[in-house]
């Protein structure tokens, strides 16, 4: 049995403050009904779990099918396959940030965090990329042409990418082979760069990542854009 709990009281109180929400009603099944400005109402199920997979979604659906399953803990993950399964059943999975960001949309279900969707679409257009496969809400596997190795990119957003941020990113995404900082103005600190030499996992901004994808192995990891 998957381990999860509904998070109702805290989430309902937070959603009541959203500018697009006019009324919040906690339902008997643990879900929350949201009346919204000028768009149809939706139901959400706030869930506390380390990782939402398909089995977790099936268990959540036993109490009803919400418009959106909301993964509450920041450090937790939802598997992309679980999201696709939820969508097949007329629902979806969002992080709290995704729910808040797209609350004003008539149908928020298809939307993905803008940093993730930008990276996903941009990487897929690279001439050396064969496919981009989502792993979870903020990581993706990039399959490349010509026998070059796959890359697992974890999406972060930091202005000053510190060593602590690097450690936390790798703790969240231990299989990552590159950290993609979606902040175009973000820069790693010297301590973070030192940590990169120990882990072998580089930190790239998007433009740097696009250049690095032309290389494999050590040249990929140590890529520096031309000046």
RANORNOR-V785167 format. One record per backbone hydrogen bond with DSSP energy under -1.0 kcal/mol. CO is the residue of the C=O (numbers start at 1). NH is the residue of the N-H. E is the energy in kcal/mol with one decimal. If there is no record, write none. Layout:
CO,NH,E + CO,NH,E
//
This chain:
5,48,-3.2 + 8,12,-2.9 + 9,13,-2.1 + 10,14,-1.9 + 11,15,-2.7 + 12,16,-1.6 + 14,17,-1.2 + 15,18,-1.4 + 18,21,-1.4 + 20,37,-2.2 + 23,35,-2.7 + 25,33,-3.1 + 27,30,-1.8 + 31,27,-2.9 + 32,44,-2.7 + 33,25,-2.4 + 34,42,-1.8 + 35,22,-2.9 + 35,23,-1.4 + 42,34,-3.4 + 43,67,-1.2 + 43,68,-1.8 + 44,32,-2.8 + 45,70,-2.8 + 46,7,-2.6 + 47,72,-2.6 + 48,5,-1.6 + 50,77,-1.7 + 52,79,-2.8 + 53,57,-2.1 + 54,58,-2.4 + 55,59,-1.9 + 56,60,-2.5 + 57,61,-2.5 + 60,63,-1.7 + 61,64,-1.5 + 68,45,-2.2 + 69,94,-2.9 + 70,47,-3.3 + 77,52,-2.5 + 79,83,-1.8 + 80,84,-2.5 + 81,85,-2.1 + 82,86,-2.4 + 83,87,-2.5 + 84,88,-1.8 + 86,91,-2.7 + 87,90,-1.7 + 92,69,-2.7 + 94,71,-2.9 + 95,99,-2.3 + 96,100,-2.6 + 97,101,-2.6 + 98,102,-1.8 + 102,105,-1.5 + 108,111,-1.4 + 113,117,-2.7 + 114,118,-2.2 + 115,119,-1.8 + 116,120,-2.7 + 117,121,-2.4 + 118,122,-2.6 + 119,123,-2.7 + 120,124,-1.5 + 123,126,-1.4 + 126,129,-1.7 + 128,145,-2.9 + 131,143,-2.6 + 133,141,-3.4 + 135,80,-2.4 + 138,155,-3.0 + 139,135,-2.6 + 139,136,-1.3 + 140,153,-2.6 + 141,133,-2.9 + 142,151,-2.3 + 143,130,-2.9 + 143,131,-1.5 + 145,148,-1.7 + 151,142,-3.8 + 152,177,-2.7 + 152,178,-1.5 + 153,140,-2.1 + 154,180,-2.8 + 156,182,-3.4 + 159,187,-2.6 + 160,162,-1.3 + 161,189,-2.6 + 162,166,-2.0 + 163,167,-2.7 + 164,168,-2.5 + 165,169,-2.4 + 166,170,-2.3 + 167,171,-1.8 + 168,172,-2.1 + 169,173,-2.1 + 173,176,-2.0 + 178,154,-2.1 + 179,204,-2.8 + 180,156,-2.4 + 183,186,-1.9 + 187,161,-2.7 + 189,193,-2.1 + 190,194,-1.9 + 191,195,-2.0 + 192,196,-1.8 + 193,197,-1.3 + 195,199,-2.2 + 196,200,-2.9 + 202,179,-2.9 + 204,181,-3.0 + 205,209,-2.7 + 206,210,-2.3 + 207,211,-1.4 + 208,212,-2.7 + 209,213,-1.9 + 211,214,-1.5 + 212,215,-2.4 + 217,221,-2.1 + 218,222,-2.4 + 220,223,-1.3
//
